[in-house]
Amino acid sequence: MLLDVHVHLFPPAVVERIEKYLAKDEFLAQICSSPRQKYASAEDLLAEMDKCGVDKAVISGFASSDQGLCREMNDYVLDAARSNPQKFMPMAVVYPLDPGMEKEIHRCHEAGAVGVGELFPWGQKFDLEGREAGKLASVCQERNLPLLLHINEIVGHYYAGKGDVSIKEAADFAAKYPELTLIYAHWGGGLLFYELMPELKEQLQNVYYDTAASPFLYHKNIYRVAREIGILHKVLFATDYPLLSPRRYLRELEGTGLTDHELEMIKGENAAKLFLASRRP
């Protein structure tokens, strides 16, 4: 199975009036103002999945500081998943500082959401040490919903959306909520390397790392490094589509020297276990 855990869809109705939203949300404007910005609909994703052999995708909208827009995003991905239940698993995006955050997670979970995210602590201006993040963690933990957070490396070149949330903040958040299943996007900003420390390996037991944007950030040897660290069972195939096509990742994976079994773990086995476990009883 090939299962992509990190895909963003934009409702066509939102794309048609995107300037309205960019004017209201500083972070969204930073991400989406480039003339090269790509937007994908459910139909675009289905065509790309068929082309690349992707069996399932975990889909979400794009989180912002406008809870109304988050809800519109959620409605779109929930509807897409209802129409394509064999292909899509939806996640909910929310604005953690909005008082209706818990209610929206509840609504989406009842409608079939399998997780929450991708959320952006820096872009949405919520502190991982703050009360709102704690409430978010508690709600996700109570509902057994994995929480996908954007964590990027804080060294290297700048790009739109690169924030300043440190790997220490990410590690501390995981330690504070040890029963919460976390997915840290973009290899957790490099947090995975610290699992060579026994105390961090223990602290990060419930943290998974997705590969979103990996070809832009790391040499393909990172997959072998993950094997040596002993965390290959926590690596999730993720493309950040439409940022990149799954084909780019698949080409890299085939050149890593991993065994067929190890490749299958990354491509879908790890994610299938994680998201099947998150299903509502």
C-alpha positions as CSV (number, residue, x, y, z in Angstrom):
1,M,0.0,0.0,0.0
2,L,1.1,3.5,-0.8
3,L,-0.4,6.0,1.7
4,D,0.3,9.7,1.6
5,V,-0.3,11.2,5.1
6,H,0.2,14.9,4.2
7,V,-1.9,16.4,1.4
8,H,-3.5,19.9,1.2
9,L,-6.7,20.5,-0.8
10,F,-8.2,24.0,-1.4
11,P,-11.9,24.3,-2.2
12,P,-12.3,25.7,-5.7
13,A,-14.7,28.3,-4.2
14,V,-12.0,29.5,-1.9
15,V,-9.4,29.7,-4.7
16,E,-11.8,31.8,-6.7
17,R,-11.8,34.5,-4.0
18,I,-8.4,33.8,-2.5
19,E,-7.5,37.5,-2.5
20,K,-10.2,38.1,0.1
21,Y,-8.6,35.6,2.5
22,L,-5.1,36.8,1.9
23,A,-6.1,40.3,2.9
24,K,-7.4,38.9,6.2
25,D,-4.7,36.5,7.2
26,E,-1.0,37.4,7.3
27,F,0.3,33.9,7.4
28,L,-2.0,32.7,4.5
29,A,-0.8,35.7,2.5
30,Q,2.8,34.7,3.1
31,I,2.2,31.2,1.9
32,C,-0.1,31.8,-1.0
33,S,0.9,35.2,-2.5
34,S,3.6,33.7,-4.8
35,P,2.5,33.5,-8.5
36,R,3.9,29.9,-8.4
37,Q,1.5,28.9,-5.6
38,K,-0.3,25.6,-6.5
39,Y,-3.8,24.8,-5.5
40,A,-5.2,21.3,-5.7
41,S,-8.8,20.1,-5.7
42,A,-10.1,16.7,-4.9
43,E,-10.2,15.9,-8.6
44,D,-6.6,17.0,-9.1
45,L,-5.5,14.8,-6.3
46,L,-7.4,11.7,-7.5
47,A,-5.8,12.1,-11.0
48,E,-2.3,12.5,-9.4
49,M,-2.9,9.4,-7.2
50,D,-3.9,7.3,-10.1
51,K,-0.9,8.5,-12.1
52,C,1.6,7.7,-9.3
53,G,0.0,4.6,-7.8
54,V,-1.0,6.2,-4.4
55,D,-3.7,4.0,-2.8
56,K,-4.9,6.4,-0.1
57,A,-4.3,9.9,1.0
58,V,-4.8,11.7,4.3
59,I,-6.3,15.0,3.2
60,S,-6.7,18.4,4.9
61,G,-7.4,22.0,4.0
62,F,-5.0,24.7,4.9
63,A,-5.1,26.0,8.5
64,S,-5.3,29.7,9.1
65,S,-6.2,32.2,11.8
66,D,-9.8,32.5,10.4
67,Q,-11.9,29.8,12.0
68,G,-14.6,30.4,9.4
69,L,-12.1,29.5,6.6
70,C,-10.9,26.5,8.6
71,R,-14.5,25.3,8.7
72,E,-15.0,25.8,5.0
73,M,-11.8,23.9,4.4
74,N,-13.0,21.1,6.6
75,D,-16.4,20.9,4.9
76,Y,-14.6,20.4,1.6
77,V,-12.3,17.6,2.7
78,L,-15.0,15.9,4.6
79,D,-17.3,15.9,1.6
80,A,-14.4,14.7,-0.6
81,A,-13.8,11.8,1.8
82,R,-17.5,10.9,1.9
83,S,-17.5,10.8,-2.0
84,N,-14.2,8.8,-2.1
85,P,-14.0,6.7,1.1
86,Q,-11.6,4.2,-0.4
87,K,-9.2,6.9,-1.4
88,F,-9.4,9.7,1.2
89,M,-9.1,10.0,4.9
90,P,-9.8,13.5,6.2
91,M,-8.1,15.6,8.9
92,A,-9.5,18.7,10.5
93,V,-7.9,22.1,10.6
94,V,-8.7,24.5,13.4
95,Y,-7.5,27.8,14.9
96,P,-6.4,26.8,18.4
97,L,-7.0,30.4,19.7
98,D,-10.7,30.3,18.6
99,P,-13.1,29.4,21.4
100,G,-15.0,27.1,19.0
101,M,-11.9,25.0,18.4
102,E,-13.1,22.0,20.5
103,K,-16.6,22.1,19.0
104,E,-15.1,22.0,15.5
105,I,-12.9,19.1,16.2
106,H,-15.9,17.2,17.6
107,R,-18.0,18.0,14.5
108,C,-15.3,16.9,12.2
109,H,-14.5,13.7,14.2
110,E,-18.2,12.8,14.1
111,A,-18.1,13.3,10.4
112,G,-15.2,11.0,9.9
113,A,-12.0,12.9,10.5
114,V,-9.1,10.7,11.5
115,G,-6.9,13.4,12.9
116,V,-6.2,17.1,13.3
117,G,-3.7,19.1,11.2
118,E,-1.6,20.2,9.7
119,L,-1.5,23.1,12.1
120,F,1.2,25.8,12.2
121,P,2.2,27.0,15.7
122,W,4.3,29.9,14.3
123,G,2.0,30.8,11.5
124,Q,-1.2,30.6,13.5
125,K,0.5,32.3,16.5
126,F,-0.2,29.7,19.2
127,D,2.4,28.8,21.7
128,L,3.2,25.1,22.2
129,E,3.7,26.0,25.9
130,G,0.4,27.9,26.1
131,R,-3.0,27.1,27.5
132,E,-4.6,26.8,24.1
133,A,-2.1,24.3,22.9
134,G,-2.8,22.3,26.0
135,K,-6.5,22.3,25.4
136,L,-5.8,21.2,21.8
137,A,-3.6,18.3,23.0
138,S,-6.3,17.2,25.5
139,V,-9.1,17.2,23.0
140,C,-7.0,15.2,20.5
141,Q,-5.9,12.8,23.2
142,E,-9.4,12.2,24.5
143,R,-10.6,11.4,21.0
144,N,-7.5,9.3,20.1
145,L,-6.8,11.6,17.1
146,P,-3.2,12.1,15.9
147,L,-2.2,15.7,15.8
148,L,-0.1,16.8,12.8
149,L,2.1,19.9,13.5
150,H,4.4,21.8,11.2
151,I,7.9,21.8,12.6
152,N,10.7,23.0,10.4
153,E,14.4,23.2,10.6
154,I,15.6,26.6,12.0
155,V,18.9,26.6,10.1
156,G,19.5,26.8,6.4
157,H,17.8,28.9,3.7
158,Y,14.6,30.9,4.2
159,Y,11.4,30.0,2.4
160,A,7.8,31.2,2.7
161,G,6.3,29.6,5.8
162,K,9.5,28.8,7.6
163,G,8.9,29.5,11.2
164,D,10.9,29.8,14.4
165,V,9.4,27.0,16.6
166,S,12.4,25.2,17.9
167,I,12.9,21.4,18.2
168,K,13.2,22.0,21.9
169,E,9.6,23.3,22.0
170,A,8.5,20.3,20.0
171,A,10.3,17.9,22.3
172,D,8.9,19.6,25.4
173,F,5.4,19.5,24.0
174,A,5.7,15.7,23.4
175,A,7.1,15.2,26.9
176,K,4.2,17.2,28.4
177,Y,1.6,15.1,26.6
178,P,3.2,11.6,26.4
179,E,-0.1,9.8,25.6
180,L,-0.8,12.1,22.6
181,T,0.0,10.8,19.2
182,L,2.0,13.4,17.4
183,I,3.1,13.7,13.8
184,Y,5.8,16.2,13.3
185,A,5.9,17.3,9.7
186,H,9.1,17.7,7.6
187,W,11.1,15.2,9.7
188,G,10.2,17.2,12.8
189,G,12.7,19.9,11.8
190,G,15.5,17.5,12.6
191,L,14.2,16.4,16.0
192,L,14.5,12.8,14.9
193,F,18.4,13.0,15.1
194,Y,18.0,13.5,18.9
195,E,16.4,10.1,19.3
196,L,20.0,8.9,19.5
197,M,19.8,10.2,23.1
198,P,18.2,7.5,25.2
199,E,16.2,10.0,27.3
200,L,14.8,11.6,24.1
201,K,14.0,8.3,22.5
202,E,11.9,7.5,25.6
203,Q,10.3,11.0,25.6
204,L,9.4,10.8,21.9
205,Q,7.8,7.4,21.8
206,N,4.5,8.7,20.4
207,V,6.1,11.1,17.9
208,Y,6.0,10.2,14.2
209,Y,7.9,12.0,11.5
210,D,6.6,12.7,8.1
211,T,8.7,13.2,5.0
212,A,6.8,16.2,3.6
213,A,9.2,18.5,1.5
214,S,12.1,16.1,2.2
215,P,13.6,16.5,-1.3
216,F,13.9,20.2,-0.7
217,L,15.5,19.8,2.7
218,Y,17.6,16.7,3.1
219,H,19.8,14.3,1.2
220,K,18.1,10.9,0.5
221,N,20.5,9.3,3.0
222,I,18.2,10.6,5.8
223,Y,16.2,7.4,5.3
224,R,19.2,5.2,6.1
225,V,20.0,7.5,9.0
226,A,16.5,7.0,10.4
227,R,17.1,3.2,10.1
228,E,20.4,3.5,12.1
229,I,18.7,5.6,14.7
230,G,16.0,2.9,15.0
231,I,13.0,4.9,14.2
232,L,12.0,3.6,10.7
233,H,8.8,2.4,12.2
234,K,7.8,6.0,12.9
235,V,8.5,7.5,9.4
236,L,5.5,8.3,7.3
237,F,5.4,8.8,3.6
238,A,4.2,12.4,3.0
239,T,4.4,14.6,0.0
240,D,2.9,18.0,0.9
241,Y,1.1,17.7,-2.4
242,P,0.6,19.8,-4.5
243,L,4.0,21.2,-3.4
244,L,5.6,18.1,-4.9
245,S,4.4,15.0,-6.7
246,P,4.7,11.6,-5.1
247,R,6.9,10.5,-8.0
248,R,9.7,12.7,-6.6
249,Y,9.7,10.9,-3.3
250,L,9.4,7.4,-4.8
251,R,12.5,8.0,-7.0
252,E,14.4,9.0,-3.9
253,L,13.2,6.0,-1.9
254,E,14.3,3.5,-4.6
255,G,17.8,4.9,-4.3
256,T,18.1,4.6,-0.5
257,G,19.3,1.0,-0.3
258,L,16.5,0.1,2.1
259,T,15.1,-3.4,2.0
260,D,11.7,-4.0,0.4
261,H,10.2,-4.5,3.8
262,E,11.6,-1.3,5.1
263,L,10.3,0.6,2.1
264,E,6.8,-0.9,2.6
265,M,6.9,0.3,6.2
266,I,7.5,3.9,5.1
267,K,5.2,3.8,2.1
268,G,2.2,2.7,4.0
269,E,2.4,0.1,6.7
270,N,3.4,2.6,9.5
271,A,0.6,4.9,8.5
272,A,-2.0,2.2,8.2
273,K,-1.3,1.1,11.7
274,L,-1.4,4.6,13.0
275,F,-4.6,5.7,11.4
276,L,-6.5,2.5,11.8
277,A,-5.7,2.7,15.5
278,S,-7.1,6.3,15.5
279,R,-10.5,5.1,14.2
280,R,-13.5,5.7,16.5
281,P,-14.5,2.6,18.4
